[in-house]
Amino acid sequence: MISGRQALAQIEQTIEKARQQEAQLEQAWQAASEDVTRLRVERTEMFRELARLKLDAIKKNEIVGQLDAVERQAINLLNDRREALRVITERRREAEERVRRAEAERHSAAAILEKALGEVEALRKSVEAQIRVSPDWSGARTRIDEITRMAEQAEKKAVQAEADQNEKRRPYEDDPLFMYLWNRKFGTAAYRVNPLSRIMDRLVARVVGYDKARANYTLLNEIPARLREHASRIVDELRNERDRLTAIERTALRAAGIEALESVASNAKNAMDAADRRLIDAREALARIDRTHDTSVLEGDAPYREAVELLASADAREDLNQLYQEAMRTPTPRDEEIVRRIQAIDVMIVRAERQVANTHRQLQQAAQRRNVIEHEWTEFRRQGYDNPYGTFGNEAVLGNVLGGVLTGAVGGAILGEVLRGGFHQGPSPWDSGFGGGIPFPQPGGFETGGSFGGDGFRTGGAF
């Protein structure tokens, strides 16, 4: 079993390996791309040499001048691209280093917080074991248990009365004469009608037995409200008794020196929160650079393409082809040597272009795998799996799956399932209401699912 923080460190180490793998592939792709350009420059130089040997002075100067211009343009494009890539790669390395430092700082701060919380919890448990045998605590706890039972009974009665009310009111409310008098507030100080209406209403009241029915109906409406008020008063009393018990516990904790330990833990939490924010900022900055880098490298490299296409189009000019064919038909020793070199270069260009395509595809796949792992890192943090009391019991499987994702043998969905299936949330100091709980919020991004600082209690429904 490993802690959530250790599992997070494994994911971060895998991301680091993925980035190293990506950097190696990028270097291989860049080298292959430059090989293509270099070979095409060399091929152009061979044609220039043929032009010097075969063409008349005017035509030779025209072709050589054009080839020189194309070569210079291609080389300038290549140099510009190399410098731009160097700049963004350097920025990316610096951003990755900032992330590594931020991750290390965050892990260090989390370890300090875990230690501080452990000391708080150890003292709390020690004091709790001692205080539970004291007369004051036992008396308060007994009183709470008694009032809790009273509150439960009062709640049941209130709920039952509210349910009965709807059923027992129906005969009254279905009687139109009774409801007529009730709505006119007959028999109350609010009854205001003319003398004739008063005479007629009295006749109706005698017919329906209104006086007795009104008393019963009024009581029927009042009983649930009174029972609910009674239940609320008991809940208030219960809350006061719980506050009294918490005060007893808190006094004992303070006497044992809990406040100093809580202060250390609170400061450690603040330090970890600050480290957390720095890590988030560093990762966001790296993500922005990644997007710029990926647009340039993964989605196609325009300057490399332009340089190669420029040289290729120059090689494809009709007069150069004629020059090549003529050299093939009437070879001199030097012509023959140049032609063989051009043929060899053509083979090497095909091989280098195939290498460019393969390494670029591998680079894209490596970046996709890195994105998958980074997504799970973000989800891991969002779920709060790295809280001080989270653990993973499937560390061997997790290690194998991370390695599989890194090589492309395992998909990202499986990694997410392994993380969700292996996580276990252990008890934490925030789960205990003893002494009012820990007097500062738990680490960000994690919820225990219970009410903070002790027991919850509701009225108006089930306990």
C-alpha positions in Angstrom: 0.0 0.0 0.0 1.2 3.5 -0.8 0.0 6.9 0.1 -1.8 9.2 -2.3 1.2 11.5 -2.4 3.5 8.6 -3.4 1.0 7.6 -6.1 1.1 11.2 -7.4 4.9 11.1 -7.4 4.8 8.0 -9.5 2.5 9.7 -12.0 4.8 12.8 -12.1 7.9 10.6 -12.6 6.1 8.9 -15.5 5.3 12.3 -17.0 9.0 13.2 -16.7 10.0 10.0 -18.5 7.4 10.8 -21.2 8.8 14.2 -21.7 12.4 12.8 -21.9 11.1 10.3 -24.5 9.5 13.1 -26.4 12.7 15.2 -26.3 14.7 12.3 -27.7 12.3 11.7 -30.5 12.2 15.4 -31.3 16.0 15.5 -31.5 15.9 12.4 -33.9 13.2 14.1 -36.0 15.1 17.4 -36.1 18.3 15.6 -37.1 16.5 13.6 -39.9 14.8 16.8 -41.2 18.2 18.5 -41.3 19.7 15.5 -43.1 17.0 15.9 -45.8 17.9 19.5 -46.3 21.6 18.9 -46.1 21.3 16.1 -48.8 19.3 18.3 -51.0 21.8 21.1 -50.7 24.5 18.6 -51.6 22.4 17.4 -54.6 22.1 21.0 -55.7 25.8 21.4 -55.4 26.3 18.4 -57.7 24.1 20.0 -60.3 26.0 23.2 -60.0 29.2 21.2 -60.7 27.6 19.6 -63.7 26.6 23.1 -65.0 30.2 24.3 -64.7 31.4 21.3 -66.7 28.8 21.2 -69.5 27.1 24.5 -70.3 28.4 27.5 -72.1 29.5 30.5 -70.1 26.3 32.5 -70.3 24.0 29.6 -69.5 26.3 28.3 -66.8 26.4 31.6 -65.0 22.6 31.8 -65.1 22.0 28.3 -63.7 24.8 28.5 -61.1 23.5 31.9 -60.0 20.0 30.6 -59.6 21.2 27.6 -57.7 23.3 29.7 -55.4 20.3 31.9 -54.6 18.0 28.9 -53.9 20.7 27.3 -51.7 21.2 30.5 -49.7 17.4 30.9 -49.3 17.0 27.3 -48.1 19.9 27.6 -45.7 18.6 30.9 -44.3 15.2 29.2 -43.8 16.9 26.3 -42.1 18.9 28.5 -39.8 15.9 30.6 -38.9 14.0 27.4 -38.1 16.9 26.0 -36.1 17.1 29.2 -34.0 13.3 29.4 -33.4 13.2 25.8 -32.3 16.2 26.3 -30.1 14.5 29.2 -28.4 11.2 27.4 -27.8 12.9 24.2 -26.7 15.0 26.2 -24.2 11.9 27.9 -22.9 10.2 24.5 -22.6 13.1 23.0 -20.7 13.1 26.0 -18.3 9.3 25.6 -17.8 9.7 21.9 -17.2 12.4 22.6 -14.6 10.1 25.1 -12.9 7.4 22.4 -12.7 9.9 19.9 -11.3 11.0 22.3 -8.6 7.4 23.2 -7.8 6.5 19.5 -7.6 9.4 18.8 -5.2 8.4 21.8 -3.1 4.8 20.7 -3.0 5.7 17.1 -1.9 8.0 18.5 0.8 5.3 20.8 2.1 2.8 18.0 2.0 5.2 15.7 4.0 5.6 18.5 6.6 1.8 18.9 6.8 1.3 15.2 7.2 3.7 15.1 10.1 2.1 18.1 11.8 -1.4 16.6 11.4 -0.1 13.3 12.8 1.1 15.0 15.9 -2.2 16.8 16.3 -4.1 13.5 15.9 -1.9 11.6 18.3 -2.4 14.2 21.0 -6.1 14.4 20.4 -6.5 10.6 20.7 -4.5 10.6 23.9 -6.6 13.4 25.5 -9.8 11.7 24.2 -8.9 8.4 25.9 -8.2 10.3 29.2 -11.2 12.6 29.2 -13.8 10.0 28.4 -13.4 8.5 31.9 -13.9 11.9 33.6 -17.2 12.5 35.5 -17.8 15.8 33.6 -17.4 14.3 30.2 -19.4 11.1 31.1 -22.2 13.2 32.6 -22.4 15.5 29.5 -22.3 12.5 27.2 -25.1 10.7 29.1 -27.2 13.9 29.0 -26.7 14.1 25.2 -27.7 10.5 24.8 -30.9 11.2 26.8 -31.8 14.3 24.9 -31.0 12.6 21.6 -33.6 9.9 22.4 -36.1 12.6 23.4 -35.4 14.5 20.2 -35.9 11.4 18.1 -39.3 10.7 19.8 -40.4 14.3 19.5 -39.4 14.2 15.8 -41.4 11.0 15.2 -44.5 12.5 16.9 -44.2 15.7 14.9 -43.9 13.8 11.6 -46.8 11.5 12.5 -49.0 14.5 13.5 -48.2 16.2 10.2 -49.1 13.0 8.3 -52.3 12.5 10.4 -53.2 16.2 9.9 -53.7 15.8 6.1 -56.0 12.8 6.6 -58.1 14.1 9.5 -58.6 17.6 8.0 -60.3 16.2 4.9 -63.8 15.7 6.4 -63.9 19.3 7.6 -62.5 20.7 4.4 -64.9 18.6 2.3 -67.9 20.2 4.1 -68.8 23.4 2.2 -70.9 24.9 5.0 -68.2 24.4 7.6 -65.5 25.9 5.3 -67.9 28.8 4.4 -68.1 29.7 8.1 -64.4 29.0 8.7 -63.3 31.3 5.9 -65.6 34.1 7.2 -63.9 33.6 10.6 -67.3 33.0 12.2 -67.1 32.8 16.0 -63.9 34.9 16.2 -63.2 38.6 16.9 -62.3 38.9 13.2 -65.9 38.1 12.1 -67.4 41.3 10.5 -70.8 41.0 8.7 -74.1 42.8 8.6 -77.0 41.8 11.0 -78.9 39.9 8.4 -75.8 37.8 7.4 -75.1 37.2 11.1 -78.6 35.8 11.6 -78.3 33.5 8.6 -74.7 32.4 9.6 -76.0 31.4 13.1 -78.6 29.2 11.5 -76.0 27.5 9.4 -73.7 27.1 12.4 -76.4 25.3 14.4 -77.1 23.0 11.4 -73.5 21.9 11.1 -72.5 22.0 14.8 -69.9 24.6 13.9 -68.7 25.5 17.4 -67.6 22.0 18.3 -66.2 21.4 14.8 -64.3 24.7 14.8 -62.6 23.8 18.1 -61.6 20.3 16.8 -60.4 21.7 13.5 -58.4 24.4 15.3 -56.7 21.9 17.5 -56.1 19.6 14.6 -54.1 22.5 12.9 -52.3 23.5 16.1 -51.1 20.1 17.3 -48.4 19.5 14.5 -47.1 23.0 14.9 -46.9 22.6 18.6 -45.1 19.3 18.3 -42.7 20.7 15.8 -41.9 23.6 18.1 -41.4 21.1 20.9 -39.0 19.1 18.7 -37.1 22.3 17.8 -36.7 23.2 21.5 -35.3 19.8 22.2 -32.9 20.1 19.3 -31.8 23.5 20.6 -31.2 21.9 24.0 -29.3 19.1 22.4 -27.1 21.6 20.5 -26.4 23.4 23.7 -25.4 20.2 25.4 -23.1 19.3 22.6 -21.5 22.7 22.8 -21.0 22.1 26.5 -19.4 18.7 25.8 -17.2 20.3 23.1 -16.1 23.0 25.6 -15.1 20.3 28.1 -13.1 18.5 25.4 -11.5 21.7 24.1 -10.4 22.7 27.6 -8.7 19.4 28.0 -7.0 19.7 24.6 -5.8 23.2 25.4 -4.4 22.0 28.7 -2.5 19.3 26.9 -0.9 21.9 24.5 -3.0 21.2 21.4 -3.0 24.9 20.3 0.7 24.9 19.6 0.5 21.8 17.5 -2.6 23.2 15.7 -0.7 26.4 14.9 2.2 24.4 13.4 -0.3 22.3 11.4 -2.1 25.4 10.2 1.1 27.1 9.1 2.1 23.9 7.3 -1.2 23.8 5.5 -0.8 27.4 4.4 2.7 26.6 3.2 1.4 23.6 1.2 -1.5 25.7 -0.2 1.1 28.2 -1.4 3.2 25.5 -2.9 0.1 24.1 -4.6 -0.6 27.4 -6.2 3.0 27.7 -7.4 2.7 24.2 -8.9 -0.5 25.1 -10.7 1.0 28.3 -12.1 4.1 26.4 -13.2 2.0 23.7 -15.0 -0.2 26.3 -16.6 2.8 28.1 -17.9 4.3 24.9 -19.3 1.0 24.0 -20.9 1.0 27.3 -22.8 4.5 26.6 -24.0 3.5 23.1 -24.9 0.7 24.4 -27.1 3.1 26.7 -28.9 5.6 24.0 -29.3 3.1 21.4 -30.5 1.7 23.8 -33.1 5.1 24.2 -34.5 6.5 20.7 -34.3 3.6 18.2 -34.0 1.2 19.8 -36.5 3.8 20.3 -39.2 7.0 22.3 -39.5 6.6 25.0 -42.2 10.3 26.3 -42.4 11.7 22.8 -42.8 9.1 22.0 -45.5 9.7 25.3 -47.3 13.5 24.7 -47.4 13.1 21.2 -48.7 10.4 22.2 -51.2 12.5 25.1 -52.4 15.5 22.9 -53.1 13.3 20.1 -54.6 11.7 22.6 -57.0 15.1 23.9 -58.0 16.2 20.3 -58.7 13.1 19.8 -60.9 13.8 22.6 -63.4 13.7 21.4 -67.0 17.2 22.6 -67.9 18.7 20.8 -64.9 17.0 17.6 -65.9 18.4 18.1 -69.4 21.8 18.6 -67.9 21.5 15.4 -65.9 20.3 13.4 -68.9 23.2 14.7 -71.0 25.7 13.8 -68.3 24.2 10.3 -68.3 24.5 10.0 -72.1 28.0 11.3 -72.5 29.8 10.7 -69.3 33.4 11.8 -68.7 35.2 10.5 -65.6 34.1 13.6 -63.7 30.6 13.6 -65.1 30.2 9.9 -64.2 31.4 10.6 -60.7 28.9 13.4 -60.2 26.0 11.4 -61.6 26.8 8.5 -59.3 26.9 10.8 -56.4 23.5 12.3 -57.3 22.1 8.8 -57.6 23.5 7.9 -54.2 22.1 11.1 -52.7 18.7 10.3 -54.2 18.7 7.0 -52.3 19.8 8.7 -49.1 17.1 11.4 -49.5 14.4 8.8 -49.8 15.7 7.0 -46.7 16.0 10.3 -44.7 12.5 11.4 -45.7 11.2 8.1 -44.5 13.0 8.6 -41.2 11.5 12.1 -40.9 8.0 10.7 -41.4 8.5 7.8 -38.9 10.1 9.9 -36.2 7.5 12.6 -36.6 4.7 10.0 -36.2 6.4 8.6 -33.1 6.8 12.1 -31.7 3.1 12.8 -32.1 2.3 9.5 -30.4 4.6 10.2 -27.6 3.1 13.6 -27.1 -0.4 12.0 -27.0 0.7 9.5 -24.4 2.2 12.4 -22.3 -1.1 14.3 -22.6 -3.0 11.2 -21.4 -0.9 10.9 -18.3 -1.0 14.6 -17.6 -4.8 14.5 -17.9 -4.9 11.8 -15.2 -2.6 13.9 -13.1 -5.0 16.7 -13.2 -8.0 14.4 -12.5 -6.0 12.9 -9.6 -5.5 16.3 -8.1 -9.1 17.3 -8.7 -10.4 14.2 -6.9 -8.1 15.0 -4.0 -6.5 11.6 -4.1 -3.3 13.1 -2.8 -4.8 14.2 0.5 -2.8 13.2 3.6 -5.1 10.2 4.4 -5.6 8.7 0.9 -4.0 5.4 0.0 -3.7 3.0 -2.9 -3.6 -0.7 -2.4 -2.9 -1.6 -6.0 0.6 0.0 -6.3 2.0 -2.9 -8.4 -0.8 -2.7 -10.9 -0.5 1.1 -11.0 3.2 0.9 -11.8 2.6 -1.6 -14.6 -0.2 0.4 -16.1 1.9 3.6 -16.0 4.7 1.8 -17.8 2.2 0.4 -20.3 0.8 3.9 -21.0 4.4 5.2 -21.5 5.1 2.6 -24.2 1.7 2.8 -25.8 0.7 -0.7 -24.8 -2.1 0.5 -22.4 -4.7 3.2 -23.0 -5.4 6.2 -20.7 -8.9 4.9 -19.8 -7.4 1.9 -18.0 -5.1 4.2 -16.0 -8.1 6.2 -14.9 -9.9 3.0 -13.9 -6.9 1.7 -11.9 -6.6 5.0 -10.0 -10.3 5.1 -9.2 -10.5 1.5 -8.2 -7.3 1.5 -6.1 -8.0 4.6 -4.0 -9.1 4.3 -0.4 -9.8 7.2 1.9 -8.7 6.5 5.5 -9.9 8.3 8.6 -8.6 11.8 9.2 -8.7 14.3 12.1 -11.5 16.1 10.3 -13.7 13.0 10.7 -13.7 13.4 14.5 -15.8 16.0 16.3 -13.8 15.7 19.5 -13.0 19.1 20.8 -14.8 20.7 17.8 -12.6 19.2 15.2 -9.5 20.7 13.7 -10.0 24.5 13.7 -8.8 25.1 10.1 -10.1 23.7 6.7 -8.7 20.5 5.4 -6.3 20.5 2.4 -7.9 21.9 -0.7 -9.5 19.7 -3.3 -10.7 17.0 -0.9 -14.0 16.5 0.8 -14.7 13.9 3.5 -18.4 13.9 2.7 -19.4 14.7 6.3 -20.2 17.8 8.2 -17.1 19.6 9.3 -16.4 20.0 13.0 -18.7 17.4 14.5 -22.2 15.9 14.2 -24.9 17.4 12.1 -28.5 17.7 13.1 -31.6 18.6 11.2 -35.2 19.3 12.0 -38.2 18.9 9.8 -37.2 15.5 8.6 -35.6 12.2 9.5 -32.5 12.3 11.7 
